[in-house]
Amino acid sequence: MESFLFFTNLLRTFKLQQPEGAEEPSQEPLIGVTLHPQPFKLCAVPRSGYPKIG
């Protein structure tokens, strides 16, 4: 429950986007025991209109 609240608060407060100049992430999965995406980078940009917490 706590992790759900943590991540929903993160998504409410920040917009996740690619860094400027970064190339598009590959759509090809990495194969292992399960399929998972290849590594990529994200930036967390504060959303406008939300007060700072803390």
Backbone bond lengths (Angstrom), bond angles and torsions (degrees), N, CA, C in turn:
res aa  C-N    CA-C-N  psi(-1)  N-CA   C-N-CA  omega(-1)  CA-C   N-CA-C  phi
1 M - - - 1.449 - - 1.527 111.01 -
2 E 1.329 117.02 -43.22 1.463 119.93 -178.75 1.524 111.59 -64.62
3 S 1.326 117.62 -38.26 1.469 119.32 179.83 1.531 110.44 -67.08
4 F 1.336 118.20 -35.44 1.461 121.15 176.25 1.525 110.17 -61.41
5 L 1.320 117.49 -46.51 1.464 121.27 179.33 1.522 111.05 -63.55
6 F 1.314 117.28 -39.51 1.459 121.71 179.00 1.529 110.73 -61.48
7 F 1.332 116.99 -50.65 1.464 120.52 -176.73 1.528 112.41 -70.70
8 T 1.332 118.50 -36.49 1.465 118.92 177.00 1.519 110.76 -66.77
9 N 1.326 117.76 -35.86 1.463 120.34 176.47 1.530 110.39 -67.03
10 L 1.328 117.55 -39.16 1.468 120.97 176.08 1.530 111.00 -60.04
11 L 1.325 116.82 -46.91 1.462 120.47 -178.71 1.525 111.86 -69.13
12 R 1.321 117.44 -28.51 1.463 120.92 177.87 1.521 110.84 -73.69
13 T 1.335 116.71 -35.30 1.458 122.17 -174.19 1.527 112.75 -88.83
14 F 1.331 117.67 -31.88 1.461 121.32 -174.64 1.521 111.66 -121.71
15 K 1.319 115.17 150.69 1.462 122.87 172.24 1.522 106.52 -103.10
16 L 1.319 117.18 125.22 1.461 121.40 -179.98 1.520 108.85 -92.42
17 Q 1.330 116.47 126.19 1.460 121.15 -179.68 1.520 110.02 -148.92
18 Q 1.328 115.09 166.30 1.464 120.26 177.62 1.522 109.49 -72.71
19 P 1.336 117.35 147.36 1.463 119.56 173.34 1.528 109.90 -63.82
20 E 1.322 116.09 151.77 1.462 119.89 178.44 1.526 109.66 -61.48
21 G 1.312 116.10 135.78 1.452 121.50 178.42 1.521 114.36 82.76
22 A 1.324 117.79 -2.80 1.468 120.15 179.83 1.522 109.40 -78.46
23 E 1.328 116.10 146.49 1.457 119.36 178.28 1.525 109.89 -81.15
24 E 1.319 115.06 157.63 1.461 121.13 -179.46 1.533 110.24 -60.08
25 P 1.339 117.62 140.67 1.466 119.53 176.33 1.527 110.82 -64.55
26 S 1.308 115.78 146.90 1.461 121.09 178.91 1.528 109.80 -69.74
27 Q 1.319 115.88 142.86 1.462 121.60 177.57 1.533 111.79 -89.61
28 E 1.335 116.45 -4.40 1.461 121.16 179.51 1.526 109.66 -81.32
29 P 1.329 117.80 126.06 1.462 119.47 -179.95 1.531 112.00 -77.70
30 L 1.319 115.22 157.59 1.462 120.96 170.01 1.522 106.64 -89.91
31 I 1.314 115.67 134.35 1.454 120.37 -175.84 1.520 109.29 -100.15
32 G 1.304 115.39 129.22 1.456 122.68 176.83 1.519 106.41 -149.58
33 V 1.320 116.72 -138.47 1.462 119.86 173.29 1.529 108.63 -64.64
34 T 1.340 115.50 -36.17 1.465 122.04 173.86 1.525 108.33 -128.68
35 L 1.312 117.00 165.96 1.460 121.21 173.65 1.519 108.36 -85.37
36 H 1.318 116.96 136.70 1.464 120.38 176.01 1.523 109.08 -145.85
37 P 1.342 116.30 158.13 1.466 119.33 -176.83 1.517 111.98 -70.84
38 Q 1.322 115.44 156.56 1.458 120.29 174.35 1.527 108.90 -72.03
39 P 1.328 117.75 156.13 1.468 120.26 -179.49 1.534 111.81 -59.15
40 F 1.320 115.51 143.48 1.460 121.77 176.16 1.521 108.37 -152.14
41 K 1.322 116.61 167.05 1.459 121.66 -177.28 1.523 110.48 -110.19
42 L 1.338 115.28 146.54 1.457 122.97 176.23 1.516 109.30 -132.62
43 C 1.314 115.77 153.08 1.463 122.26 171.86 1.519 107.62 -116.63
44 A 1.318 116.52 139.84 1.464 121.90 174.13 1.521 107.25 -100.92
45 V 1.327 116.25 109.72 1.462 122.68 -177.59 1.525 108.05 -104.98
46 P 1.343 117.62 126.36 1.473 118.97 179.70 1.529 111.04 -58.75
47 R 1.321 116.06 136.63 1.466 120.91 177.00 1.521 109.02 -77.67
48 S 1.309 116.40 144.59 1.463 119.82 177.74 1.529 108.94 -77.27
49 G 1.321 115.87 147.78 1.452 120.57 177.21 1.512 114.71 93.17
50 Y 1.328 118.39 -5.15 1.456 120.37 178.10 1.521 109.43 -104.35
51 P 1.324 117.37 130.64 1.469 119.30 179.02 1.524 110.86 -70.08
52 K 1.323 115.71 151.61 1.461 120.23 176.94 1.524 109.21 -70.42
53 I 1.325 115.65 139.21 1.465 121.38 179.88 1.517 108.44 -100.65
54 G 1.307 116.32 137.45 1.450 119.65 174.41 1.458 112.23 108.37
